């Protein structure tokens, strides 16, 4: 049985704030974050006045846009406020969201993850206004949000509406692969309790529909725009029987009808006992992987949406070795924007090209990181010395290539205006931001501002060092923790 909920546009209403607060500053009955202004924004940044981590913990930071010349401008929000007096105007003009991470979901959406409300400048207001804002806004938890990129509209998205639980250290875009996927502009999401929901944009609302019944569970999905279906590994539980996600089997789900079909082959060679069949997603297509005595076989999975039927081809390719395509070191077997599927298994690199029907197997090359969590669409970007203040080259480690590819870094004259102002002891080592595909570092200036460095690794400016100044004259400089490229 399908169940449907409605997410009202930006329904960030604080339930505890429905009672009027009185005081010199007026009253507050409730508020809603409706939109963020993304007009002309190409890159978003999370930046904070503090270090980007405290004892290894990522802190919540407000959003900024990054202009072509490197200037950071704080994102503005449209906030509807119910109340009276100065409190209403203060909230509209000053309140904002801070968050730990921003995830890109396809071409149309962002997810603002682990948010909180902030009200800068509150300490300058009257004591009664401070007490009112603190009690009505700051003392309450903020929801997570979905952002529609076409107009900046905000939609509340928490666990009760199907948002996934990403864990404590999920701050890489590839962490969403197989958890939040796009199917023909709709969001398909694995929930925090291993169920599955479908989010459909209805303009001012989002329909959230459950796709599987309560006794079915899944841990990851792969979508196929071409077929219009969702591939998933499902496990059924009945009568309180304890299930293990690790024992899940491959199925195809038809979103429009809600029908579920098992993915079975006509191959007489069955999988070996300690491996299970796996469904694999690659650039919008579905494949089945089976580990047999003769090797790891791949089959193409197609769907007939008119009749809710699934067809599995004969084996299209066999890699003459056994490896677990799901439980190798790394994320779920879902690959985006990559010519090949790739895995790392005990320092071996295995790739499979389902279009040209070829594979490679080799030892992990020199300089290549040894965990798939370091790769983005099968490619890692590294510096020889991340602690180096002025690196001169970076390396592209493509799992489909035989060796790392060196690229020079061009500093040009970007340091000339700041050489006499840089506090060298504050220079941070470079780190890689997958959201913006750039290495990032920063350094304090003697006037209190922060000088941020960016080294792009893709596009026409690859290898070029860019700078951005954050922090007002005489104030503590801001440290950028995350960059997300919008176009």
Phi, psi and omega in degrees: 000127179277144174236145185232135175243164176243132171257108178291149182304118176053046187277062181269048184279127178277113185301325183286353185258021184278347178265138184294137173257138184252160177156180183298329183277358181111206181229156174229124178255339181165167180206157179222127169281114186265316184210161164242146183276108179249014181300121177075004183281126178257326182223134173255148178226141166264125183218140183227157177288342181261178171298151183289356176209152174236112182053040178085355182267130176290134180259158179284139185221150177284165182266141175227154168266150179246117181281172181299331180267008176091003179286137176261126180236127183295138179292136178262146180242148168265118183238126174267128185236134175255116182168198182220159170076199185296333182300321181297313182292324179296313181298315180300322187271337192237332186288149183208173175256144168236150187209165180272330182201157175238121179256136172273129177243099183064207182266351192246347191223154166237151168245124175268116192253131176059067186270162169213162177269143174227149179224082182300147177080005183297329182296343179272353181273171180295155178304322180293322177293318178300316180296321181294312181294319179299314185287322186270339186234298192291335180281000185245146179288140175270149174282168164280161183229150160261140178242123175277117188292335183295329181220002179078008181297140182254135178231127176297136180214096179245184184302322182290349176251016173098008180291140180283155171268116187265357178090187186271339187232028181270083181231043173228144182300323182293346177294341180274347182299129180081359179243312173238111183233157179257135174230104180049053176074002174259149179266127173250126188226136168281128184279173181295338179251027173067030168258189187221132179230158179238126181251123183241125180287120179248018180097267179272354178223166172236126174279129176246114186239131176288141185254343180224153182287169187296338182267010178243138183227154178213159178241343176200162183223162171221132183254155178228102175299323182298319181267340182073030184225172178242126171267138182207154171259115189245153172222136182263139175234139182224147172056036179078006179297132180283122181257159174238124179303329181297343180263011183293152181243158184283137177221164171241133180249133177261104188300322185290321182263340184081003181287149179234132181232136176290150178259104182238152179247166173264007182289128181286341180275113183274167179288151178291157195299327186265007173239146175248153174300145180232142173264134187236136177254135179216111177049047174083011177236157182248141178224155173251135176244133180226129178266117183239179177295334181268355179137191180263115184261148177237140180229147175271137181249123177237159184229142173256100185286342177289322184246006179054049181239150180243136177239133178245127183289171165294165179305126178271341180193149175231122172272121188284053176202159180256131172203152183273109186291345178258322189261013170295170181295106177147192186281185179298154182283068175230125187238129179241144172053036181226138181290334185230158164277145184216144179220154170242123184227103180053053178068011171258142175254125177240129175234152177221127177258105184284351178271309181270356177055059176225162175217163174227153175216127182202163172289150180301120184294164177302139180081345182288132173298152186260014176229134182296341178294345178272357185251145180236111186054042174081009183230133174248149179237123186225158168251149179298323181222103182293340179276355182289133183284330184226070181296150182249352176203155172231166186237136174260118182251092181268123181297340178274353181258166181274332183217160175292144181254125182276140175228133180288153175250126184255109179277336180054227180248023187295336182274345186307316182290347189239359187305320183278352184250348185285131175268096190300330182291345181261002182293123179271150172292153181288145172227160186261131177253106180292336180296328181242002179053056181208151168277143186229142173210174179205164182206140176283148173255159185295340179269008176096350178280172181242131176258117181256140181246142177226131175240104180293146178246356177226163177085183185290341179260017181303130180088351181273133178274128174243160179232157173214139180259132175233154180092138179282163179306126178081357180253163179296135180286153180269146179251125180278128180255334184211139173236139178227121180275128181265331178203000000 
